[in-house]
């Protein structure tokens, strides 16, 4: 496991490069997270595939570059980072906001993708209500009330029945909010507000697609999930029965198995390698 800073084009980027293998998977974290969120998930993958995690600009300890980090900008930074690492082909997994970045990668850098995985994420643009909620979050941060986000957001990502069991992880995520730069939070909120609908792009894409969705997700409700699945018959779908929005933490083995199977690596092959 190698942790380092690299230049992704003109953007300094903090990343971690783990494992070996003919295939590579890039794990993109969500809003108010950092690459640390994957620490317990990486060991389920790195014996079979190379795993790259990174702090998206504006979160973790990567650089904030302006008032708005568009999903296109973030996708170009990820693509430049992979080029700098000498990795030409990879499967990209995007959790929540990371999924929006993964979709921009699929649109702008499809020639480098073996597959795109939306992990508790959708190709939908923000609704008017959601945009207004994000603007309220920006106002909270600007008024020095970021602790209100830290108090609510981390726990809300977990299924209600899992919040006691994952108390330690929720505390870690809460701390992550506190240490995230205000300017980075605002830049990413602005970028999510501006992002476009990518449903049609995804339907027309030749890139292989996997949706991993929690059945108890309070952000992506059952109604939204069912509509998304119906609109994308080209995608493989895995439902996590006992997960909310944080399936890779709530049901990590099932999530890893789904991802490895999508990449053509069977559970039997993993067991034989252990």
C-alpha positions in Angstrom: 0.0 0.0 0.0 1.6 3.2 -1.2 0.2 6.6 -0.1 1.5 9.7 -1.9 0.9 13.0 -3.6 1.0 13.2 -7.4 0.3 15.9 -10.0 -2.9 15.0 -11.8 -2.3 17.4 -14.7 -2.0 20.7 -12.9 -3.8 19.5 -9.7 -2.0 18.1 -6.7 -3.8 15.0 -5.6 -3.5 12.7 -2.5 -4.0 9.0 -3.3 -3.3 5.5 -2.3 -2.2 2.6 -4.6 -2.7 -0.9 -3.2 -2.4 -4.4 -4.4 -1.4 -5.9 -7.7 -3.2 -7.7 -10.6 -4.0 -7.4 -14.2 -7.1 -5.4 -13.5 -7.5 -2.1 -11.6 -10.4 -0.6 -9.7 -10.6 3.1 -8.8 -12.8 3.8 -5.7 -14.2 7.3 -5.6 -15.6 8.5 -2.3 -18.8 10.5 -1.6 -19.6 14.0 -0.3 -18.1 14.8 3.1 -15.9 11.7 2.9 -12.3 11.1 1.9 -10.3 8.1 0.7 -10.1 6.9 4.3 -13.7 5.7 4.0 -12.4 2.8 2.0 -9.8 1.6 4.4 -11.7 -1.5 5.7 -13.0 -2.3 2.2 -9.7 -2.4 0.3 -8.5 -5.6 2.0 -11.5 -7.4 0.4 -10.2 -6.5 -3.1 -6.4 -6.0 -3.2 -5.4 -9.7 -3.3 -7.0 -10.0 -6.7 -7.0 -6.5 -8.2 -5.0 -3.3 -8.0 -6.9 -0.7 -6.0 -6.5 3.1 -6.3 -8.3 5.4 -3.8 -7.9 9.2 -3.7 -9.1 12.3 -2.1 -11.2 14.1 -4.6 -10.2 17.8 -4.9 -12.0 19.7 -2.1 -12.1 16.8 0.3 -9.5 14.9 2.3 -6.1 16.6 1.9 -6.3 17.2 -1.8 -6.3 20.8 -3.1 -9.3 23.1 -3.4 -8.9 24.9 -6.7 -11.9 27.2 -6.9 -15.4 28.1 -5.9 -17.0 25.3 -8.0 -15.6 21.8 -8.6 -17.7 20.5 -11.5 -18.1 16.8 -11.9 -16.3 17.2 -15.3 -13.3 18.8 -13.6 -13.1 16.0 -11.0 -13.4 13.4 -13.8 -10.6 14.9 -15.7 -8.4 15.0 -12.5 -9.1 11.3 -11.9 -8.2 10.5 -15.6 -5.0 12.5 -15.3 -4.1 10.7 -12.1 -4.5 7.3 -13.7 -2.4 8.4 -16.6 0.3 9.6 -14.2 0.2 6.2 -12.5 0.6 4.5 -15.9 -2.7 2.8 -15.7 -4.6 2.8 -19.0 -7.6 0.7 -18.2 -9.7 0.5 -15.0 -13.1 -0.1 -13.5 -14.4 3.0 -11.7 -16.6 2.7 -8.6 -18.3 5.9 -7.4 -20.1 6.1 -4.1 -22.8 8.7 -4.0 -21.1 11.9 -5.2 -18.3 9.8 -6.5 -20.8 8.2 -8.8 -21.5 11.5 -10.4 -17.8 11.8 -11.1 -17.7 8.2 -12.4 -20.5 9.1 -14.8 -18.5 12.1 -16.1 -15.6 9.8 -16.6 -17.8 7.4 -18.6 -18.8 10.4 -20.8 -15.4 12.0 -21.2 -12.9 9.1 -20.8 -14.8 6.0 -21.8 -11.8 4.6 -23.7 -10.1 4.0 -20.4 -13.0 2.3 -18.6 -13.6 -1.5 -18.3 -16.7 -0.7 -16.3 -18.6 1.9 -14.3 -20.2 1.1 -10.9 -22.7 3.3 -9.3 -22.6 2.5 -5.6 -25.6 4.2 -3.9 -25.6 6.8 -6.7 -27.8 7.8 -9.6 -27.5 9.4 -13.1 -30.2 11.9 -12.2 -29.6 15.7 -12.0 -30.6 17.4 -8.8 -34.3 18.3 -8.4 -35.1 21.9 -7.7 -35.7 20.9 -4.1 -32.4 19.2 -3.8 -30.6 22.2 -5.3 -32.2 24.4 -2.7 -31.2 22.0 0.1 -27.6 22.2 -1.2 -27.7 26.0 -1.2 -28.9 25.9 2.4 -25.9 23.7 3.2 -23.6 26.2 1.5 -25.2 29.0 3.7 -24.6 26.9 6.8 -21.0 26.4 6.0 -20.5 30.1 5.2 -22.1 31.1 8.5 -19.7 28.9 10.5 -22.3 26.2 11.3 -20.6 23.2 9.6 -21.1 21.2 12.9 -24.8 20.9 12.0 -23.8 18.9 8.9 -21.5 16.8 11.0 -24.3 16.1 13.5 -26.8 14.8 10.9 -25.2 13.6 7.7 -23.0 10.7 8.7 -25.6 8.8 10.7 -28.3 9.4 8.0 -26.2 7.4 5.5 -26.7 4.2 7.4 -29.9 2.2 7.6 -31.7 3.0 10.9 -31.3 -0.5 12.1 -27.5 -0.3 11.6 -26.7 3.0 13.3 -25.9 1.5 16.7 -23.8 -1.3 15.3 -21.8 1.2 13.2 -21.4 3.8 15.9 -17.6 3.9 15.6 -17.7 4.3 11.8 -20.3 7.1 12.2 -18.0 8.9 14.6 -15.1 8.6 12.1 -17.3 10.1 9.4 -18.4 12.9 11.7 -14.7 13.7 12.4 -14.1 13.7 8.7 -16.7 16.5 8.2 -15.0 18.6 10.9 -11.6 18.4 9.2 -12.9 19.1 5.7 -12.1 22.6 4.5 -15.1 24.8 4.3 -14.1 26.0 0.8 -13.9 22.4 -0.4 -17.4 21.6 0.9 -18.8 24.6 -0.9 -16.9 23.9 -4.2 -18.3 20.3 -4.3 -21.8 21.4 -3.4 -21.7 24.0 -6.2 -20.5 21.3 -8.6 -23.3 18.9 -7.6 -25.9 21.7 -8.1 -24.6 22.3 -11.6 -24.3 18.7 -12.8 -26.4 17.5 -15.7 -28.7 14.5 -16.1 -26.7 11.6 -17.5 -29.5 9.0 -17.9 -29.4 9.1 -21.7 -25.6 9.1 -21.9 -25.6 6.0 -19.7 -28.2 4.2 -21.8 -26.2 5.0 -25.0 -22.8 4.1 -23.4 -20.9 1.0 -24.5 -19.2 0.8 -21.1 -20.4 -2.0 -18.9 -22.5 -0.9 -15.9 -23.3 -2.1 -12.4 -25.7 -0.6 -9.9 -25.3 -1.5 -6.3 -28.2 -0.1 -4.2 -29.1 -0.4 -0.6 -32.7 -1.5 0.0 -32.9 0.8 3.1 -31.3 3.8 1.6 -33.0 7.0 2.8 -31.3 9.1 0.1 -32.2 6.9 -2.8 -35.6 5.7 -1.9 -37.2 2.5 -3.2 -39.3 4.5 -5.6 -36.2 6.2 -7.1 -34.2 3.0 -7.2 -37.0 1.1 -9.0 -37.4 3.8 -11.6 -33.6 3.9 -12.1 -33.5 0.1 -12.6 -36.4 0.2 -15.0 -34.8 3.0 -17.0 -31.5 1.1 -17.4 -32.1 -2.5 -18.5 -28.6 -2.5 -19.8 -27.1 -2.4 -16.3 -26.5 -5.2 -13.9 -28.2 -4.6 -10.6 -27.3 -5.8 -7.1 -29.6 -4.9 -4.2 -28.1 -5.0 -0.6 -31.0 -6.1 1.6 -29.6 -4.8 4.9 -27.9 -1.6 3.8 -28.7 2.1 3.6 -26.5 4.5 1.6 -23.2 3.0 3.0 -23.4 -0.5 1.6 -19.6 -1.0 1.4 -19.5 -0.5 5.1 -22.9 -2.0 6.1 -22.5 -5.1 3.9 -18.9 -5.1 2.7 -18.5 -8.7 1.7 -21.6 -8.7 -0.4 -20.5 -5.4 -2.0 -17.0 -6.7 -2.8 -18.3 -10.0 -4.2 -20.7 -8.1 -6.5 -17.8 -5.9 -7.7 -15.3 -8.7 -8.2 -18.0 -10.8 -10.1 -18.7 -7.8 -12.3 -15.0 -7.7 -13.1 -15.0 -11.3 -14.0 -13.4 -12.6 -10.8 -15.4 -15.4 -9.1 -15.7 -16.0 -5.4 -14.1 -19.4 -5.9 -11.1 -17.8 -7.5 -10.7 -15.4 -4.5 -11.0 -18.3 -2.0 -8.3 -20.3 -3.9 -6.0 -17.3 -3.7 -6.3 -17.0 0.1 
